[in-house]
Amino acid sequence: MKVTLRQRKKNDKISLYLDYYHKGKRKTEYLRLYLTPNPKTKTEREVNKKTKQLAETICAQRQIEIQNGIYGFPFPIKVSMSSPNEDAF
């Protein structure tokens, strides 16, 4: 499965969303993060840069979650949990 960060122009802003693609099927997740097109001030450029970095971080996190089988894609994981020995304290 592949996760791609994509942009779509929406009204006067650019919307960021994730595009999941697996075996010919596509799913989108809108992040509710927006960029300002053609930033004119230094502040707008900084905000765009930080917003894009946040979106890229979320994209990487989703990719890791999918690889680990956490994000809605079941993967059998067997974890044995043992209680700590109380005498050791």
C-alpha positions as a LaTeX table, in Angstrom:
\begin{tabular}{lrrr}
\hline
Residue & $x$ (\AA) & $y$ (\AA) & $z$ (\AA) \\
\hline
Met1 & 0.00 & 0.00 & 0.00 \\
Lys2 & 1.22 & 3.45 & $-0.85$ \\
Val3 & 0.37 & 6.74 & 0.88 \\
Thr4 & 0.85 & 9.96 & $-1.08$ \\
Leu5 & 0.46 & 13.54 & 0.07 \\
Arg6 & $-1.57$ & 15.47 & $-2.49$ \\
Gln7 & $-2.89$ & 19.00 & $-2.94$ \\
Arg8 & $-6.22$ & 20.22 & $-4.28$ \\
Lys9 & $-7.24$ & 23.81 & $-4.89$ \\
Lys10 & $-10.32$ & 24.62 & $-2.88$ \\
Asn11 & $-11.80$ & 28.13 & $-3.12$ \\
Asp12 & $-8.93$ & 30.51 & $-2.34$ \\
Lys13 & $-6.73$ & 27.97 & $-0.50$ \\
Ile14 & $-4.92$ & 24.74 & $-1.26$ \\
Ser15 & $-6.19$ & 21.72 & 0.68 \\
Leu16 & $-3.79$ & 18.95 & 1.68 \\
Tyr17 & $-4.95$ & 15.34 & 1.74 \\
Leu18 & $-3.57$ & 11.81 & 1.81 \\
Asp19 & $-4.18$ & 9.41 & $-1.03$ \\
Tyr20 & $-4.07$ & 5.69 & $-0.17$ \\
Tyr21 & $-3.62$ & 3.31 & $-3.08$ \\
His22 & $-3.76$ & $-0.47$ & $-2.75$ \\
Lys23 & $-4.49$ & $-3.11$ & $-5.39$ \\
Gly24 & $-6.27$ & $-0.70$ & $-7.71$ \\
Lys25 & $-8.42$ & 0.86 & $-5.00$ \\
Arg26 & $-8.06$ & 4.40 & $-3.79$ \\
Lys27 & $-9.06$ & 6.05 & $-0.52$ \\
Thr28 & $-8.58$ & 9.68 & 0.52 \\
Glu29 & $-8.16$ & 11.26 & 3.94 \\
Tyr30 & $-8.50$ & 15.02 & 4.15 \\
Leu31 & $-6.17$ & 16.50 & 6.75 \\
Arg32 & $-7.97$ & 19.85 & 7.16 \\
Leu33 & $-4.67$ & 21.60 & 6.55 \\
Tyr34 & $-4.51$ & 24.45 & 4.08 \\
Leu35 & $-1.80$ & 26.35 & 2.24 \\
Thr36 & $-1.97$ & 29.91 & 1.01 \\
Pro37 & $-1.39$ & 30.03 & $-2.75$ \\
Asn38 & 1.26 & 32.54 & $-3.85$ \\
Pro39 & 2.34 & 33.69 & $-0.37$ \\
Lys40 & 3.33 & 37.35 & $-0.39$ \\
Thr41 & 4.81 & 37.81 & 3.06 \\
Lys42 & 7.52 & 35.99 & 4.95 \\
Thr43 & 4.98 & 34.96 & 7.59 \\
Glu44 & 2.71 & 33.31 & 5.00 \\
Arg45 & 5.70 & 31.43 & 3.55 \\
Glu46 & 6.70 & 30.21 & 7.03 \\
Val47 & 3.15 & 29.09 & 7.82 \\
Asn48 & 2.97 & 27.22 & 4.50 \\
Lys49 & 6.32 & 25.55 & 5.19 \\
Lys50 & 5.31 & 24.41 & 8.68 \\
Thr51 & 1.91 & 23.23 & 7.47 \\
Lys52 & 3.51 & 21.17 & 4.71 \\
Gln53 & 6.02 & 19.67 & 7.17 \\
Leu54 & 3.14 & 18.69 & 9.46 \\
Ala55 & 1.32 & 17.06 & 6.54 \\
Glu56 & 4.46 & 15.15 & 5.52 \\
Thr57 & 4.88 & 13.94 & 9.10 \\
Ile58 & 1.27 & 12.70 & 9.17 \\
Cys59 & 1.83 & 10.97 & 5.82 \\
Ala60 & 4.93 & 9.18 & 7.13 \\
Gln61 & 3.10 & 8.22 & 10.33 \\
Arg62 & 0.19 & 6.72 & 8.34 \\
Gln63 & 2.63 & 4.74 & 6.20 \\
Ile64 & 4.27 & 3.30 & 9.32 \\
Glu65 & 0.87 & 2.51 & 10.85 \\
Ile66 & $-0.15$ & 0.65 & 7.70 \\
Gln67 & 3.12 & $-1.30$ & 7.64 \\
Asn68 & 2.54 & $-2.26$ & 11.27 \\
Gly69 & $-1.08$ & $-3.23$ & 10.61 \\
Ile70 & $-2.62$ & $-0.64$ & 12.94 \\
Tyr71 & $-4.54$ & 1.69 & 10.64 \\
Gly72 & $-7.68$ & $-0.26$ & 9.77 \\
Phe73 & $-5.85$ & $-3.13$ & 8.11 \\
Pro74 & $-5.89$ & $-6.14$ & 10.44 \\
Phe75 & $-2.68$ & $-8.04$ & 10.86 \\
Pro76 & $-2.43$ & $-10.86$ & 13.39 \\
Ile77 & 0.02 & $-9.86$ & 16.09 \\
Lys78 & 0.71 & $-12.16$ & 19.00 \\
Val79 & 2.06 & $-10.40$ & 22.03 \\
Ser80 & 2.78 & $-12.21$ & 25.24 \\
Met81 & 2.59 & $-9.99$ & 28.25 \\
Ser82 & 4.11 & $-11.20$ & 31.44 \\
Ser83 & 3.59 & $-9.49$ & 34.76 \\
Pro84 & 6.71 & $-8.28$ & 36.51 \\
Asn85 & 7.96 & $-10.34$ & 39.39 \\
Glu86 & 6.82 & $-8.56$ & 42.54 \\
Asp87 & 9.65 & $-10.06$ & 44.58 \\
Ala88 & 12.21 & $-8.24$ & 42.42 \\
Phe89 & 11.23 & $-4.86$ & 43.87 \\
\hline
\end{tabular}
